[in-house]
Amino acid sequence: MALEKLQVDSLIVGGGIAGMQAALDLADQGYQVALVEKEASIGGKMIALSKVFPTLDCCSCITTPKMSAVAHHENIQLLTYCEVQALEENGGGYTALVEKKPRYVIEEDCTGCRECEYACPIDLPSDFDRGMGAYRAVRVPFSTAVPQVATLDIENCILCGKCEKVCPHGCIDFTQTARHFEIETTAIVLATGFEVTPKDAKKEYGAGQFDNVIDGLMMERLLAPTGPYGHVLRPGDGKEPDSIAYVQCAGSRDATLGIEYCSRVCCMYAIKQAMLLSGALPLADITIYYMDIRTFGKGYEQFYQTARAMGIEFVKGKVAQITEDENKNPVVRVEMLDEGSKIVERTHDLVVLSVGLLPGYNPGSLYGVPAADDGFVTVPSPNISPSETARPGIFVTGVAAGPMDIVDSIVLSGAAASEAAAYIEAHNSRVAVSESKGKKELAHV
């Protein structure tokens, strides 16, 4: 049986803020776009964050309208819970083989009412809340998910049938299987995003062993209005922390981890979270242990100075080890660089590791674009064509191209859309000339 085919001008791989922006920029120019996202909802990492720096605007307030715009744009076909399995050239463009994973829910009929979720008896650790919250084996991914369609985790489902019985539209379908189709496209934009350094990468910091040593994304969920607790509480015992410490470069600039680059955002998100914690816990003492503070963007240095003026303590020092006392309080052993390299131990209620950024995906084998030694996609001429990869017609944006913040990701997405549009126009012109020439030759015959 022939595979179903979808023909578009551009294929966007990844539905985070970078992929959504590139899709919207291309669609607004009149190009037909397919956006493929492997998760059940678009939004990427940004939708899980609390606020952005340095403006402290609500992340959800910025991301949700873009998610909605993508879903309702007449020139964008949104393909969630899908992954590109293979890619081949088809003359002037590419043909991508895409697999749509089974949700075990009929998408067209689901209204997102969540009756199935309420009836499900199985609680699982929430990936969205970094394991601190819980959700059901069948659920809408999160409150502002797009699309608002439930997904059933068949691996943890006990097949009790309760969700099937309460669904008002009969959406539950346990017989669903993966479906495959092809997308023919002229240009491809890779917006495959990032993952964070594993919080337990540095064993001497005790993350994964000590409940009250967490990473930056876990703190984002604690600070978010939609967070797992509705308040900042330490995961170990649910107490409100009186002393919170940040350890910088806990997953970057470290040759022992093979991550020698600076992840660029760690200093700024730590400062942002510290400022938000000062508002959420006015009596808490907040300390940031750092080697260098890198405030690289517009208004970022002033943001840092504001944090110092608020009373947040910045300690220049190298954290060697984190242990735990009898009350589950993390004990930080640090070399105080401004005090003659004196070694001290300080006890805190909660320690946050400022983990770094890793490429979320290596596109080399599938898309044929090389990656640099750091794993991010190589851009041959970053000063001239910041999104153009080594393979014609394939472009890159967001953190797939290297560590960057949200602002730079959005700017680079505009560049990727512009370069992709120029490539599509050049391709269409070549096709038009070729067809015109063919018609003239046929008429002559």
C-alpha positions in Angstrom: 0.0 0.0 0.0 1.3 3.4 -0.9 2.1 5.7 1.9 0.1 8.9 2.5 2.0 11.9 1.2 2.1 15.5 2.4 3.7 18.2 0.2 4.9 21.4 1.8 7.5 24.1 1.2 9.3 23.7 4.5 9.6 21.0 7.2 10.3 22.2 10.8 11.7 19.6 13.1 11.0 20.5 16.7 8.2 22.4 18.3 9.9 24.5 20.9 10.1 28.3 20.9 12.7 28.3 18.0 10.7 25.8 15.9 7.4 27.6 16.4 8.9 31.0 15.6 10.5 29.7 12.4 7.2 28.1 11.4 5.2 31.2 12.0 7.7 33.4 10.1 7.6 31.1 7.1 3.8 30.6 7.2 3.2 34.4 7.5 5.1 34.7 4.1 2.6 32.3 2.5 4.7 29.2 2.6 3.2 25.8 3.4 4.8 24.5 6.6 4.8 21.1 8.4 5.9 21.2 12.0 6.9 17.8 13.4 7.2 17.5 17.2 8.1 14.2 19.0 6.3 15.1 22.2 2.5 15.1 22.6 2.4 18.9 22.8 4.4 21.7 21.3 6.0 24.3 23.6 9.4 22.7 24.3 11.4 23.6 27.4 10.1 27.2 27.5 6.6 26.3 28.5 7.8 24.7 31.7 9.8 27.7 32.8 8.6 30.4 35.3 9.7 33.7 33.9 12.2 35.0 31.4 15.2 37.2 32.1 15.9 40.1 32.3 12.3 41.4 32.0 10.8 38.7 34.4 7.8 38.3 32.0 5.7 35.2 32.4 7.0 32.4 30.2 3.6 30.8 29.7 2.2 34.2 28.7 4.7 34.4 25.9 4.7 30.8 24.8 1.0 29.9 24.9 -0.1 32.5 22.3 2.6 31.3 19.9 1.5 27.7 20.5 -2.1 28.7 19.7 -1.0 30.7 16.6 0.9 27.7 15.3 -2.1 25.4 15.8 -4.5 27.7 14.1 -2.4 29.0 11.3 -3.9 28.1 7.9 -0.4 27.5 6.4 0.9 25.3 9.2 0.2 21.6 9.6 1.0 20.6 13.2 2.1 17.0 13.6 2.7 16.2 17.2 3.8 12.8 18.7 5.6 12.3 15.4 9.3 11.6 14.6 11.2 11.7 11.3 12.6 8.2 10.7 14.4 8.6 7.4 15.3 11.2 4.8 16.3 11.1 1.2 16.7 13.6 -1.6 14.1 13.7 -4.3 15.6 15.9 -6.9 15.2 19.5 -5.8 14.1 18.7 -2.3 13.7 16.0 0.3 11.3 13.3 1.2 11.0 12.5 4.9 9.5 9.3 6.3 7.6 10.2 9.5 6.2 7.9 12.1 3.2 8.9 14.1 3.2 7.2 17.5 -0.1 5.8 18.8 -1.8 7.9 21.5 -4.4 5.2 22.0 -6.8 8.1 21.8 -8.7 9.2 18.6 -7.4 12.7 18.2 -10.2 14.0 16.0 -12.8 13.1 18.6 -11.0 14.1 21.8 -12.1 17.4 23.3 -9.6 17.5 26.2 -12.3 17.2 28.8 -9.9 15.1 31.0 -12.7 12.8 32.2 -10.4 9.9 31.3 -7.6 11.4 33.4 -9.8 11.9 36.4 -11.0 8.2 36.2 -7.6 6.7 35.8 -6.3 5.0 39.0 -2.6 5.0 38.1 -0.3 7.8 39.3 3.1 8.2 37.7 6.0 10.7 38.3 5.4 13.7 36.1 8.1 14.3 33.5 6.8 17.8 33.0 7.4 18.5 36.8 10.8 16.8 36.7 9.5 13.9 38.8 8.3 16.1 41.7 4.6 16.0 40.8 2.4 13.2 39.5 0.1 12.6 36.6 -2.1 9.8 35.4 -1.4 7.0 32.9 -3.8 8.7 30.5 -3.7 12.5 30.6 -3.5 15.8 28.7 0.3 16.5 28.9 -0.2 19.8 30.9 -2.8 22.5 31.4 -1.8 24.6 28.4 -0.9 21.8 26.1 -1.4 22.2 22.3 -3.2 20.2 21.1 -5.5 19.6 24.1 -5.6 15.9 23.4 -5.1 13.1 25.9 -2.3 10.5 25.5 -2.4 7.1 27.1 0.9 5.6 28.4 0.3 2.0 27.4 3.5 0.8 29.2 2.0 1.7 32.6 -1.7 1.2 31.8 -3.3 -1.7 33.6 -6.1 -2.0 31.0 -8.8 -1.5 33.7 -11.1 0.2 31.1 -12.2 3.0 33.4 -11.0 5.7 31.0 -12.9 4.0 28.1 -16.1 3.9 30.1 -16.1 7.6 31.2 -15.0 9.1 27.8 -18.1 11.0 26.5 -17.0 10.6 22.9 -15.6 7.1 22.9 -12.1 8.3 22.1 -10.1 5.6 23.8 -8.7 3.1 21.3 -6.4 0.4 22.7 -5.9 -1.1 19.2 -4.0 1.9 17.7 -0.6 1.2 16.2 2.1 3.4 14.8 1.3 5.1 11.4 3.8 6.1 8.7 3.5 8.8 6.1 5.8 10.9 3.8 6.5 14.6 3.7 7.9 16.1 0.5 9.6 19.4 1.2 11.9 21.8 -0.4 13.6 23.1 2.8 14.1 21.7 6.3 14.7 23.7 9.5 16.2 21.8 12.4 15.0 23.1 15.8 15.8 20.1 17.9 16.5 22.0 21.1 18.6 20.9 24.0 18.8 18.7 27.1 20.4 19.8 30.3 23.5 18.2 31.8 22.4 15.3 34.0 22.2 16.6 37.6 24.2 13.7 38.8 27.0 14.2 36.3 29.3 15.4 39.0 29.0 12.7 41.6 30.7 14.8 44.3 27.7 17.1 44.3 25.3 14.4 45.5 22.4 15.1 43.2 20.3 12.0 42.8 21.6 10.8 46.2 20.5 13.8 48.3 16.8 14.8 47.8 17.5 18.5 48.6 20.1 18.9 45.9 18.2 19.7 42.7 18.9 21.2 39.3 17.8 24.5 37.7 14.9 23.1 35.8 13.4 21.6 38.9 13.6 25.0 40.6 11.8 26.5 37.5 8.9 24.1 38.2 8.9 25.0 41.9 8.7 28.7 41.0 6.1 28.3 38.2 2.5 29.1 39.0 1.6 25.7 37.6 4.3 23.9 39.7 3.9 20.7 41.6 3.5 22.2 45.0 2.1 25.6 44.4 4.9 27.0 46.6 8.6 26.6 46.9 9.2 23.6 49.2 12.2 21.4 49.3 11.5 17.9 47.9 13.2 16.0 50.7 10.6 16.7 53.4 8.2 19.4 52.1 9.7 22.1 54.3 10.0 25.8 53.3 13.7 26.4 52.9 15.3 29.2 54.8 18.7 29.0 53.1 19.1 28.3 49.4 22.4 28.0 47.5 23.3 27.9 43.8 26.4 26.2 42.5 27.4 27.6 39.1 29.2 25.7 36.3 27.7 22.4 37.7 27.6 21.1 34.1 29.6 23.4 31.9 33.3 24.5 31.6 34.4 21.2 33.0 36.9 19.1 31.0 36.2 16.1 33.3 32.6 15.9 31.9 33.8 16.6 28.3 31.8 19.9 28.4 34.4 22.6 28.1 32.2 25.3 26.7 30.1 27.9 28.6 26.4 27.2 28.4 25.7 31.0 28.5 22.4 30.9 30.3 23.4 29.4 33.6 24.5 32.6 35.4 21.4 34.5 34.2 18.8 31.9 35.1 20.4 31.5 38.5 20.2 35.2 39.1 16.6 35.3 37.8 15.6 32.4 40.1 17.3 34.0 43.1 15.4 37.2 42.5 12.1 35.3 42.2 13.0 33.4 45.4 13.5 36.7 47.2 9.9 37.5 46.4 8.5 34.1 47.1 10.5 33.6 50.4 11.3 37.1 51.7 13.1 35.8 54.8 15.3 33.2 53.0 19.0 33.7 52.6 20.2 33.1 49.0 23.8 32.5 48.0 25.3 32.0 44.6 28.7 30.3 44.4 30.4 31.2 41.2 33.8 31.3 39.4 32.8 34.0 36.9 29.6 35.8 36.4 28.9 36.1 32.6 26.2 38.7 31.8 26.4 38.9 28.0 23.2 40.4 26.8 21.4 43.8 26.7 20.4 44.7 30.3 21.9 41.6 31.8 24.7 43.4 33.7 22.1 45.7 35.3 20.0 42.7 36.1 23.0 41.2 38.0 23.7 44.5 39.8 20.0 44.6 40.8 20.2 41.2 42.3 23.3 42.2 44.4 21.4 45.3 45.6 18.5 43.0 46.7 20.8 41.3 49.2 21.5 38.1 47.2 25.0 36.9 48.3 27.5 36.3 45.5 30.5 34.2 46.7 33.5 33.7 44.4 34.5 30.2 45.1 35.0 26.7 43.8 32.6 24.1 45.3 34.5 20.9 45.8 31.9 18.7 47.4 28.3 18.5 48.7 27.5 16.2 51.6 24.4 15.9 53.9 24.0 16.3 57.6 21.6 14.3 59.9 18.7 16.7 59.1 19.1 16.1 55.3 20.6 19.6 54.9 23.2 19.9 52.1 26.6 20.9 53.4 28.7 22.8 50.7 32.5 22.5 50.9 33.9 25.5 49.0 37.2 27.1 48.3 36.8 30.8 48.9 38.8 32.5 46.2 38.4 36.0 47.5 39.6 34.9 51.0 43.0 33.4 50.2 41.5 30.1 48.9 40.3 29.3 52.4 38.3 26.0 52.6 35.0 26.4 54.5 31.8 24.3 54.9 28.4 26.0 54.7 25.1 24.4 55.5 22.0 25.2 53.5 18.4 23.9 53.3 18.4 23.5 49.6 21.1 23.5 46.9 20.4 24.2 43.2 22.9 23.0 40.6 23.2 25.4 37.6 23.4 22.6 35.0 24.5 23.4 31.5 23.1 22.8 28.0 23.7 19.8 25.8 22.5 19.3 22.2 19.1 17.5 22.3 19.7 15.5 19.2 22.5 14.5 16.8 21.2 15.0 13.3 24.3 13.8 11.5 23.3 10.2 10.6 19.7 11.1 9.5 20.0 14.6 8.1 23.6 14.4 6.9 24.7 17.7 8.6 27.9 17.5 10.6 28.2 18.4 14.2 31.1 20.1 15.9 33.2 18.6 18.7 30.7 20.0 21.2 27.9 18.1 19.6 26.0 21.1 18.2 25.3 21.5 14.5 28.1 23.0 12.5 27.4 26.3 10.8 30.1 26.9 8.1 29.6 30.7 7.9 28.1 31.9 11.1 28.7 35.6 10.4 27.2 35.5 6.9 24.6 32.7 7.1 24.0 31.9 10.8 21.5 29.2 10.1 22.8 27.5 7.0 24.3 24.1 7.5 26.7 22.2 5.3 23.9 20.5 3.4 21.9 22.6 0.9 18.3 23.2 1.9 18.8 22.3 5.5 19.0 25.0 8.1 19.3 25.1 11.9 18.0 27.3 14.6 17.8 27.6 18.4 20.0 25.7 20.8 20.5 23.0 18.1 23.1 25.4 16.7 24.8 26.1 20.1 24.1 27.4 23.6 21.9 30.5 23.6 19.1 32.2 25.5 15.5 32.6 24.4 16.0 36.0 22.8 18.8 34.8 20.6 16.8 31.6 19.7 14.0 33.8 18.4 16.3 36.0 16.5 18.1 33.0 14.9 14.7 31.6 14.0 14.0 34.7 12.0 17.3 34.2 10.2 16.5 30.6 9.5 13.1 31.4 8.1 14.6 34.1 5.9 17.3 31.8 4.6 14.9 29.0 4.1 12.5 31.3 2.2 15.3 32.5 -0.1 16.2 28.9 -0.8 12.6 28.0 -1.6 12.3 30.9 -3.9 15.5 30.0 -5.7 14.3 26.4 -6.0 10.9 27.5 -7.3 12.5 29.8 -9.9 14.7 26.9 -11.2 11.6 24.7 -11.4 9.7 27.4 -13.3 12.6 27.9 -15.8 12.9 24.2 -16.3 9.2 23.8 -16.9 9.2 26.7 -19.3 12.1 25.4 -21.2 10.5 22.0 -21.4 7.3 23.5 -22.8 9.2 25.4 -25.5 11.1 22.3 -26.5 7.8 20.3 -26.7 6.2 23.1 -28.8 9.1 23.1 -31.1 8.8 19.4 -31.6 
